[in-house]
Amino acid sequence: MSEMKRKAVVLLSGGLDSATTMAVANSRGFSCFALTIDYGQRHGLEIEAARRLAKSLEAERHLVLSYDLRPIGGSALTDDIEVPKGGLSEAIPVTYVPARNTLLLSLALAWAEVLGAYDIFIGANAVDYSGYPDCRPKFIDAFTRLANVATAAAVEGRGRFTIHAPLIKMKKSEIILTGLGLGVDYSLTASCYDPAPEGRACGRCDSCRLRLKGFEEAGVKDPISYSR
Protein backbone atom coordinates (compact mmCIF):
# COMPACT_ATOMS: atom_id res chain seq x y z
CA MET A 1 0.00 0.00 0.00
CA SER A 2 1.31 3.41 -0.89
CA GLU A 3 2.05 5.56 2.18
CA MET A 4 0.46 8.47 0.30
CA LYS A 5 -2.96 6.80 0.21
CA ARG A 6 -5.50 7.38 2.94
CA LYS A 7 -7.20 4.31 4.30
CA ALA A 8 -10.95 3.84 3.99
CA VAL A 9 -13.27 1.13 5.21
CA VAL A 10 -15.84 0.24 2.55
CA LEU A 11 -18.99 -1.73 3.38
CA LEU A 12 -19.12 -4.32 0.61
CA SER A 13 -22.33 -6.35 0.54
CA GLY A 14 -21.82 -8.00 -2.84
CA GLY A 15 -24.53 -5.95 -4.52
CA LEU A 16 -24.48 -3.43 -7.31
CA ASP A 17 -24.44 -0.31 -5.13
CA SER A 18 -21.66 -1.40 -2.80
CA ALA A 19 -19.50 -2.50 -5.74
CA THR A 20 -19.91 0.91 -7.35
CA THR A 21 -19.18 2.61 -4.03
CA MET A 22 -15.89 0.78 -3.68
CA ALA A 23 -14.93 1.70 -7.23
CA VAL A 24 -15.67 5.34 -6.39
CA ALA A 25 -13.50 5.12 -3.27
CA ASN A 26 -10.69 3.65 -5.36
CA SER A 27 -11.06 6.44 -7.91
CA ARG A 28 -10.72 9.02 -5.15
CA GLY A 29 -7.33 7.61 -4.20
CA PHE A 30 -8.23 5.67 -1.07
CA SER A 31 -6.66 2.39 -0.05
CA CYS A 32 -9.80 0.31 0.49
CA PHE A 33 -10.36 -2.12 3.33
CA ALA A 34 -13.54 -4.00 2.42
CA LEU A 35 -15.90 -5.10 5.18
CA THR A 36 -18.65 -7.66 4.53
CA ILE A 37 -21.17 -8.60 7.23
CA ASP A 38 -22.78 -12.02 7.21
CA TYR A 39 -25.85 -11.05 9.23
CA GLY A 40 -27.86 -14.19 8.59
CA GLN A 41 -29.42 -13.06 5.31
CA ARG A 42 -31.50 -15.62 3.39
CA HIS A 43 -28.65 -16.88 1.22
CA GLY A 44 -24.88 -16.91 1.00
CA LEU A 45 -24.67 -15.65 -2.57
CA GLU A 46 -24.08 -12.08 -1.40
CA ILE A 47 -21.07 -13.12 0.65
CA GLU A 48 -19.53 -15.02 -2.27
CA ALA A 49 -20.21 -12.05 -4.54
CA ALA A 50 -18.48 -9.77 -2.06
CA ARG A 51 -15.42 -12.04 -2.08
CA ARG A 52 -15.28 -11.87 -5.89
CA LEU A 53 -15.69 -8.10 -5.89
CA ALA A 54 -13.05 -7.52 -3.20
CA LYS A 55 -10.57 -9.36 -5.39
CA SER A 56 -11.69 -7.68 -8.62
CA LEU A 57 -11.60 -4.21 -7.06
CA GLU A 58 -8.23 -4.91 -5.42
CA ALA A 59 -9.14 -4.40 -1.78
CA GLU A 60 -6.14 -3.91 0.49
CA ARG A 61 -7.86 -6.41 2.79
CA HIS A 62 -11.27 -8.08 2.89
CA LEU A 63 -12.77 -8.86 6.28
CA VAL A 64 -15.94 -10.97 6.55
CA LEU A 65 -17.62 -10.73 9.95
CA SER A 66 -20.53 -12.83 11.22
CA TYR A 67 -23.17 -10.91 13.18
CA ASP A 68 -26.30 -13.04 13.16
CA LEU A 69 -29.56 -11.05 13.18
CA ARG A 70 -31.81 -14.07 12.68
CA PRO A 71 -32.64 -14.40 16.39
CA ILE A 72 -34.01 -10.83 16.26
CA GLY A 73 -35.91 -11.45 13.01
CA GLY A 74 -38.50 -8.90 11.91
CA SER A 75 -37.46 -8.91 8.25
CA ALA A 76 -38.10 -11.08 5.20
CA LEU A 77 -34.30 -11.26 4.82
CA THR A 78 -33.68 -12.72 8.30
CA ASP A 79 -36.96 -14.40 9.24
CA ASP A 80 -39.56 -16.82 7.85
CA ILE A 81 -41.42 -14.01 6.09
CA GLU A 82 -42.19 -14.21 2.39
CA VAL A 83 -40.24 -11.83 0.17
CA PRO A 84 -42.78 -9.56 -1.58
CA LYS A 85 -42.78 -9.77 -5.37
CA GLY A 86 -45.80 -7.72 -6.33
CA GLY A 87 -43.96 -4.52 -7.15
CA LEU A 88 -42.69 -1.47 -5.28
CA SER A 89 -44.94 0.30 -2.79
CA GLU A 90 -44.72 3.54 -0.83
CA ALA A 91 -44.69 1.74 2.52
CA ILE A 92 -41.45 0.53 4.10
CA PRO A 93 -41.31 -3.10 2.90
CA VAL A 94 -40.81 -6.23 5.02
CA THR A 95 -37.34 -6.61 3.48
CA TYR A 96 -36.22 -3.76 5.74
CA VAL A 97 -33.85 -5.21 8.34
CA PRO A 98 -34.31 -3.34 11.66
CA ALA A 99 -31.35 -1.04 12.33
CA ARG A 100 -29.16 -2.86 9.78
CA ASN A 101 -27.20 0.12 8.50
CA THR A 102 -26.73 1.40 12.05
CA LEU A 103 -25.20 -1.94 13.00
CA LEU A 104 -23.10 -2.23 9.84
CA LEU A 105 -21.72 1.28 10.15
CA SER A 106 -20.95 0.66 13.84
CA LEU A 107 -18.85 -2.37 12.93
CA ALA A 108 -17.18 -0.42 10.12
CA LEU A 109 -16.45 2.39 12.58
CA ALA A 110 -14.86 -0.03 15.05
CA TRP A 111 -12.55 -1.44 12.39
CA ALA A 112 -11.79 2.02 11.00
CA GLU A 113 -10.70 3.24 14.43
CA VAL A 114 -8.32 0.30 14.81
CA LEU A 115 -6.91 0.83 11.30
CA GLY A 116 -6.51 4.58 11.72
CA ALA A 117 -8.92 5.09 8.83
CA TYR A 118 -11.12 8.16 9.16
CA ASP A 119 -13.19 7.58 6.04
CA ILE A 120 -16.03 5.05 5.77
CA PHE A 121 -17.93 4.38 2.56
CA ILE A 122 -21.47 2.99 2.34
CA GLY A 123 -23.59 2.39 -0.76
CA ALA A 124 -26.78 3.95 0.64
CA ASN A 125 -29.15 5.39 -1.94
CA ALA A 126 -32.25 7.53 -1.38
CA VAL A 127 -33.55 7.87 -4.96
CA ASP A 128 -34.17 4.49 -6.66
CA TYR A 129 -34.50 2.41 -3.49
CA SER A 130 -37.03 0.50 -1.37
CA GLY A 131 -37.75 3.30 1.10
CA TYR A 132 -35.54 2.11 3.95
CA PRO A 133 -35.20 4.85 6.60
CA ASP A 134 -31.49 4.11 7.13
CA CYS A 135 -30.61 4.98 3.53
CA ARG A 136 -31.45 8.69 3.81
CA PRO A 137 -29.04 11.64 4.05
CA LYS A 138 -30.51 12.47 7.48
CA PHE A 139 -29.35 9.09 8.79
CA ILE A 140 -25.84 9.45 7.31
CA ASP A 141 -25.48 12.91 8.87
CA ALA A 142 -26.66 11.62 12.25
CA PHE A 143 -24.27 8.68 12.24
CA THR A 144 -21.37 10.96 11.31
CA ARG A 145 -22.09 13.08 14.38
CA LEU A 146 -22.30 9.92 16.50
CA ALA A 147 -18.96 8.62 15.18
CA ASN A 148 -17.23 11.79 16.27
CA VAL A 149 -18.47 11.66 19.86
CA ALA A 150 -18.36 7.88 20.40
CA THR A 151 -14.73 7.08 19.56
CA ALA A 152 -11.47 7.59 21.40
CA ALA A 153 -9.77 8.66 18.18
CA ALA A 154 -12.16 11.57 17.71
CA VAL A 155 -12.30 12.57 21.38
CA GLU A 156 -8.50 12.56 21.65
CA GLY A 157 -8.18 14.63 18.48
CA ARG A 158 -6.40 12.01 16.36
CA GLY A 159 -8.88 12.50 13.53
CA ARG A 160 -12.49 13.10 12.59
CA PHE A 161 -14.57 10.49 10.84
CA THR A 162 -16.39 11.09 7.58
CA ILE A 163 -19.15 8.80 6.34
CA HIS A 164 -19.21 8.87 2.55
CA ALA A 165 -22.40 7.92 0.71
CA PRO A 166 -21.43 8.87 -2.86
CA LEU A 167 -24.51 7.27 -4.44
CA ILE A 168 -27.13 8.66 -2.11
CA LYS A 169 -28.64 11.16 -4.58
CA MET A 170 -28.13 9.13 -7.77
CA LYS A 171 -30.67 7.22 -9.83
CA LYS A 172 -29.91 3.54 -10.33
CA SER A 173 -29.09 4.15 -13.99
CA GLU A 174 -26.58 6.83 -12.97
CA ILE A 175 -25.02 4.44 -10.47
CA ILE A 176 -24.64 1.77 -13.16
CA LEU A 177 -23.11 4.16 -15.68
CA THR A 178 -20.73 5.48 -13.02
CA GLY A 179 -19.62 1.96 -12.16
CA LEU A 180 -19.15 0.95 -15.77
CA GLY A 181 -17.03 4.05 -16.29
CA LEU A 182 -14.86 2.91 -13.38
CA GLY A 183 -14.52 -0.65 -14.66
CA VAL A 184 -16.96 -2.46 -12.32
CA ASP A 185 -17.81 -5.96 -13.52
CA TYR A 186 -21.50 -6.22 -12.63
CA SER A 187 -21.57 -9.90 -13.57
CA LEU A 188 -19.81 -10.48 -10.22
CA THR A 189 -22.59 -8.86 -8.19
CA ALA A 190 -25.66 -10.37 -6.52
CA SER A 191 -28.72 -8.24 -5.78
CA CYS A 192 -31.72 -10.58 -5.52
CA TYR A 193 -33.53 -10.99 -2.20
CA ASP A 194 -34.85 -14.44 -3.08
CA PRO A 195 -32.70 -16.20 -5.70
CA ALA A 196 -33.37 -19.68 -7.06
CA PRO A 197 -31.38 -22.57 -5.57
CA GLU A 198 -28.93 -22.50 -8.47
CA GLY A 199 -28.35 -18.78 -7.90
CA ARG A 200 -30.42 -17.16 -10.65
CA ALA A 201 -32.11 -13.91 -9.60
CA CYS A 202 -35.90 -14.03 -9.27
CA GLY A 203 -36.51 -10.89 -11.34
CA ARG A 204 -39.57 -9.94 -9.27
CA CYS A 205 -38.44 -8.79 -5.80
CA ASP A 206 -37.92 -5.08 -5.12
CA SER A 207 -34.16 -5.33 -5.53
CA CYS A 208 -34.42 -7.12 -8.89
CA ARG A 209 -37.02 -4.65 -10.15
CA LEU A 210 -34.87 -1.65 -9.24
CA ARG A 211 -31.81 -3.25 -10.78
CA LEU A 212 -33.56 -4.16 -14.04
CA LYS A 213 -35.11 -0.69 -14.27
CA GLY A 214 -31.69 0.86 -13.78
CA PHE A 215 -30.04 -1.19 -16.52
CA GLU A 216 -32.94 -0.49 -18.89
CA GLU A 217 -32.73 3.26 -18.29
CA ALA A 218 -28.95 3.13 -18.67
CA GLY A 219 -29.37 1.37 -22.03
CA VAL A 220 -27.12 -1.48 -20.92
CA LYS A 221 -27.80 -5.20 -20.68
CA ASP A 222 -27.72 -6.63 -17.18
CA PRO A 223 -25.03 -9.36 -17.22
CA ILE A 224 -26.54 -11.60 -14.52
CA SER A 225 -29.06 -14.40 -15.09
CA TYR A 226 -32.73 -14.25 -14.10
CA SER A 227 -35.28 -17.00 -13.57
CA ARG A 228 -37.90 -14.90 -15.35
SULHU-V790077 format. One record per backbone hydrogen bond with DSSP energy under -1.0 kcal/mol. NH is the residue of the N-H (numbers start at 0). CO is the residue of the C=O. E is the energy in kcal/mol with one decimal. If there is no record, write none. Layout:
nh=<NH | NH>
co=<CO | CO>
e=<E | E>
This chain:
nh=<4 | 7 | 8 | 9 | 10 | 11 | 18 | 19 | 20 | 21 | 22 | 23 | 24 | 25 | 26 | 27 | 28 | 29 | 30 | 32 | 33 | 34 | 35 | 37 | 38 | 47 | 48 | 49 | 50 | 51 | 52 | 53 | 54 | 55 | 56 | 57 | 58 | 59 | 62 | 64 | 66 | 68 | 72 | 75 | 77 | 78 | 80 | 95 | 99 | 102 | 103 | 104 | 105 | 106 | 107 | 108 | 109 | 110 | 111 | 112 | 113 | 114 | 115 | 116 | 119 | 120 | 121 | 125 | 128 | 134 | 139 | 140 | 141 | 142 | 143 | 144 | 145 | 146 | 147 | 148 | 149 | 154 | 155 | 156 | 157 | 161 | 163 | 167 | 169 | 174 | 175 | 176 | 177 | 178 | 179 | 180 | 181 | 182 | 183 | 187 | 188 | 189 | 195 | 198 | 200 | 208 | 209 | 210 | 211 | 212 | 213 | 214 | 215 | 216 | 217 | 219 | 226>
co=<1 | 30 | 118 | 32 | 120 | 34 | 14 | 15 | 16 | 17 | 18 | 19 | 20 | 21 | 22 | 23 | 25 | 24 | 5 | 7 | 60 | 9 | 62 | 64 | 36 | 43 | 44 | 45 | 46 | 47 | 48 | 49 | 50 | 51 | 52 | 54 | 53 | 31 | 33 | 35 | 37 | 38 | 68 | 93 | 74 | 74 | 78 | 92 | 96 | 98 | 99 | 100 | 101 | 102 | 103 | 104 | 105 | 106 | 107 | 108 | 109 | 110 | 111 | 111 | 161 | 8 | 163 | 167 | 126 | 131 | 135 | 136 | 137 | 138 | 139 | 140 | 141 | 142 | 143 | 145 | 145 | 150 | 151 | 153 | 152 | 117 | 119 | 164 | 166 | 170 | 171 | 172 | 173 | 174 | 175 | 176 | 177 | 179 | 178 | 184 | 185 | 13 | 199 | 195 | 224 | 204 | 205 | 206 | 207 | 208 | 209 | 210 | 211 | 212 | 213 | 214 | 200>
e=<-1.3 | -2.2 | -2.2 | -2.4 | -2.5 | -2.5 | -1.8 | -2.1 | -2.4 | -2.2 | -1.9 | -2.4 | -2.4 | -2.5 | -2.3 | -1.4 | -1.9 | -2.0 | -3.0 | -3.1 | -2.2 | -3.0 | -2.8 | -3.5 | -1.2 | -2.0 | -2.5 | -2.6 | -2.0 | -2.1 | -2.6 | -2.7 | -1.7 | -2.6 | -3.2 | -1.1 | -2.8 | -3.0 | -2.8 | -2.6 | -2.3 | -2.6 | -2.2 | -3.3 | -1.1 | -1.3 | -2.1 | -1.8 | -2.3 | -2.3 | -3.0 | -2.4 | -1.7 | -2.1 | -2.4 | -2.6 | -2.1 | -2.1 | -2.6 | -2.4 | -1.6 | -2.4 | -1.4 | -2.8 | -2.5 | -2.9 | -2.4 | -2.4 | -1.3 | -1.3 | -1.8 | -2.7 | -1.9 | -2.6 | -2.1 | -1.9 | -2.1 | -2.9 | -1.3 | -1.9 | -1.7 | -2.3 | -2.9 | -1.1 | -2.4 | -2.4 | -3.7 | -1.8 | -2.2 | -2.2 | -2.5 | -2.3 | -2.2 | -2.6 | -2.7 | -1.9 | -1.0 | -1.3 | -2.7 | -1.8 | -1.0 | -2.6 | -2.9 | -2.5 | -2.3 | -2.7 | -2.5 | -2.2 | -3.1 | -2.4 | -2.1 | -2.4 | -2.4 | -2.6 | -1.8 | -2.3 | -3.4>
